[in-house]
Amino acid sequence: MPMFEHLKVKPGQVIRSTWANELVDSIQMVAEYGVIDYYGYVHGDIIPDTDLLFNLGEEGARFKQVHAGKGYFSDDLRLQGKRVIKDEDPIHIASFYAYAATQIYNQIVKALLDADLPPKPILLGIKADYQAPDFADIFPSDLLIQKDGKIVTKLVSEYSVYTYVKWTPKDIGTPIIGLLNEGKQIEAKAWREFDFTVNKDDKVNVRISPASKVTIAVYNIPRR
């Protein structure tokens, strides 16, 4: 550098302490007050003296992170080996259609799973225009509960009747029979629905009294 030209030693020159001290001061100045100091801090613009000649890092010797406000690139910019699309670049939809379709499908599925949708009822048994005997099981076999939650009994009867649920808890195995509708009769020819809490693998059946022609369906509503 021209600014340190005077520190060059000439043949036969005697080295004095003043020269050595000035050399040390110059080295220290370069280390501490140059554009990039000894500790790696930058104190000014870093500008190459030739356009598009020098590299900043290379394959196998990369910078871990780059933090900047703006970036200007005259040629390509690549991310994870793929070229970043710029304005007015030709776009071939076929080249990324499959990937985009997969991403959209996954987002739709996730949105549906995250949505607070009501659980879908499971039909356990149904009888239409069935002449039900007095206080007898309507379904020939007890209905097995598929999911924790509740059952909903939907019923319409030709005559006014009392309605019973026969519930057999899995952990007990003994049937328990009790009235629905708080012990009140269900009026004739009027649809009524009743829910009853159950657990998976419990069993249920329905009875009426007195005998009547009924249409009845029993659904298992899973817990949310």
C-alpha positions in Angstrom: 0.0 0.0 0.0 1.4 3.5 -0.8 0.5 4.8 2.6 3.0 2.4 4.1 5.7 2.9 1.5 7.9 4.8 3.9 8.1 1.8 6.2 10.0 -0.3 3.6 13.6 -0.9 4.7 16.3 0.2 2.3 19.7 -1.6 2.0 22.0 -0.6 4.7 19.3 1.2 6.7 19.6 1.0 10.5 16.5 -0.3 12.2 15.6 1.9 15.1 12.9 1.7 17.7 10.9 4.5 16.1 10.6 2.6 12.9 9.6 -0.6 14.7 7.0 1.3 16.8 5.5 2.9 13.7 5.3 -0.5 12.0 3.5 -2.0 15.0 1.1 1.0 15.1 0.4 0.6 11.3 -0.3 -3.1 11.7 -2.6 -2.4 14.7 -4.4 0.3 12.7 -5.0 -2.1 9.8 -6.2 -4.8 12.2 -8.6 -2.5 14.2 -9.6 0.3 11.9 -9.7 -1.4 8.4 -12.9 -2.1 6.6 -12.9 -5.6 8.3 -11.1 -5.6 11.7 -9.3 -8.4 13.4 -12.5 -9.5 15.1 -14.5 -9.8 11.9 -16.5 -6.6 12.3 -17.1 -4.5 9.1 -16.7 -0.8 9.3 -17.3 0.2 5.7 -18.4 -0.9 2.3 -16.8 -4.1 0.9 -16.6 -3.4 -2.9 -14.7 -5.6 -5.3 -12.3 -3.8 -7.6 -13.5 -5.9 -10.6 -17.0 -6.7 -11.6 -18.3 -10.3 -11.4 -15.0 -11.8 -10.7 -14.7 -12.7 -7.0 -16.8 -15.3 -5.0 -18.2 -15.0 -1.5 -17.9 -18.5 -0.2 -18.1 -21.6 -2.4 -19.4 -25.2 -2.3 -18.1 -26.9 0.9 -17.1 -23.5 2.4 -20.3 -21.7 2.9 -21.6 -19.1 5.3 -24.0 -20.6 7.8 -26.4 -17.6 7.8 -26.8 -14.3 5.9 -28.8 -11.4 7.4 -29.5 -8.5 5.1 -32.0 -5.8 4.3 -32.2 -6.1 0.5 -30.6 -8.3 -2.1 -30.0 -7.4 -5.8 -29.0 -10.2 -8.2 -28.4 -9.7 -11.9 -28.4 -13.4 -12.8 -29.9 -16.5 -11.2 -30.9 -16.9 -7.6 -31.3 -20.5 -6.4 -32.8 -22.0 -3.2 -32.0 -25.5 -2.2 -30.8 -26.2 -5.7 -33.9 -24.8 -7.4 -34.0 -21.6 -9.4 -36.2 -18.9 -7.9 -38.8 -17.7 -10.4 -38.6 -14.0 -11.3 -41.1 -11.6 -12.8 -41.6 -12.3 -16.5 -39.9 -15.7 -16.4 -41.7 -18.3 -18.5 -43.6 -20.7 -16.3 -44.4 -24.3 -17.2 -47.3 -25.4 -15.0 -46.8 -29.1 -15.8 -43.4 -28.9 -14.1 -44.8 -28.3 -10.7 -48.5 -29.3 -11.0 -48.2 -32.6 -9.2 -46.3 -31.0 -6.3 -48.8 -28.2 -6.0 -51.8 -30.5 -6.2 -50.4 -32.6 -3.4 -49.8 -29.6 -1.2 -53.3 -28.3 -1.8 -54.8 -31.7 -1.1 -52.8 -32.0 2.2 -54.0 -28.5 3.2 -57.6 -29.4 2.5 -57.4 -32.6 4.5 -55.7 -30.8 7.4 -58.4 -28.1 7.4 -61.1 -30.7 7.5 -59.4 -32.6 10.4 -59.0 -29.3 12.3 -62.6 -28.2 11.7 -65.0 -28.7 14.6 -67.3 -31.0 12.5 -70.1 -32.9 14.3 -69.5 -36.6 14.6 -71.3 -38.8 12.1 -74.1 -41.0 13.6 -73.7 -44.8 13.4 -77.0 -46.6 12.8 -77.2 -49.6 15.2 -80.6 -50.8 14.4 -83.9 -49.9 12.7 -87.5 -51.3 12.6 -90.3 -49.9 10.4 -94.0 -50.5 11.1 -93.1 -53.2 13.6 -95.8 -54.6 15.8 -93.9 -54.5 19.1 -95.1 -56.8 21.9 -95.7 -55.3 25.4 -92.5 -54.8 27.4 -90.4 -57.1 25.1 -87.1 -56.4 23.4 -87.8 -54.7 20.0 -84.5 -55.8 18.5 -83.9 -59.6 18.4 -80.3 -59.1 19.6 -79.0 -56.4 21.9 -77.3 -53.6 19.9 -73.5 -53.4 20.4 -72.2 -49.8 21.0 -69.4 -49.0 18.5 -68.0 -45.8 20.0 -67.9 -44.0 23.3 -70.6 -41.3 23.4 -74.3 -41.7 23.4 -77.2 -43.4 21.7 -80.1 -41.5 20.2 -83.5 -43.3 19.9 -85.9 -41.9 17.3 -89.4 -43.3 17.7 -93.0 -42.9 16.5 -95.8 -45.1 17.8 -99.4 -45.9 16.6 -100.6 -45.5 20.2 -99.3 -43.6 23.2 -96.7 -45.7 25.0 -94.1 -45.8 27.7 -90.5 -46.3 26.4 -87.7 -48.2 28.1 -84.0 -48.6 27.5 -82.4 -51.9 28.4 -78.7 -51.0 29.0 -76.0 -53.7 29.6 -72.7 -52.0 30.7 -69.7 -53.9 29.5 -68.0 -53.8 32.9 -71.1 -55.2 34.7 -72.7 -57.5 32.1 -76.1 -57.3 33.9 -79.0 -55.6 32.0 -80.5 -52.5 33.6 -84.0 -51.4 32.4 -85.4 -47.9 33.0 -88.0 -45.6 31.5 -87.2 -42.8 29.1 -88.9 -39.4 28.9 -88.8 -39.0 32.7 -91.3 -41.8 33.0 -93.9 -40.0 30.9 -95.9 -41.5 28.0 -95.0 -40.6 24.5 -98.0 -39.4 22.6 -99.2 -41.4 19.6 -98.1 -40.5 16.1 -95.5 -37.9 17.2 -91.8 -38.3 16.5 -89.6 -38.2 19.6 -85.9 -38.5 20.1 -84.0 -39.4 23.3 -80.3 -39.6 24.0 -78.6 -41.9 26.5 -74.9 -42.0 27.5 -73.0 -45.2 26.7 -69.4 -46.5 26.3 -67.9 -48.7 23.6 -68.9 -52.4 23.8 -72.0 -51.7 26.0 -75.2 -53.2 24.7 -78.7 -51.7 24.5 -82.2 -52.6 23.5 -85.6 -50.8 23.6 -89.0 -51.8 24.9 -92.4 -50.2 24.9 -95.6 -50.7 26.9 -98.4 -51.3 26.0 -98.0 -53.2 22.7 -98.1 -50.9 19.6 -97.0 -50.7 16.0 -93.8 -48.6 16.0 -91.1 -47.3 13.7 -87.8 -46.9 15.6 -84.1 -46.3 14.9 -81.2 -46.3 17.3 -78.0 -44.4 16.5 -74.6 -44.3 18.2 -73.3 -40.7 18.3 -69.5 -40.8 18.9 -68.0 -38.5 21.4 -66.1 -35.5 19.9 
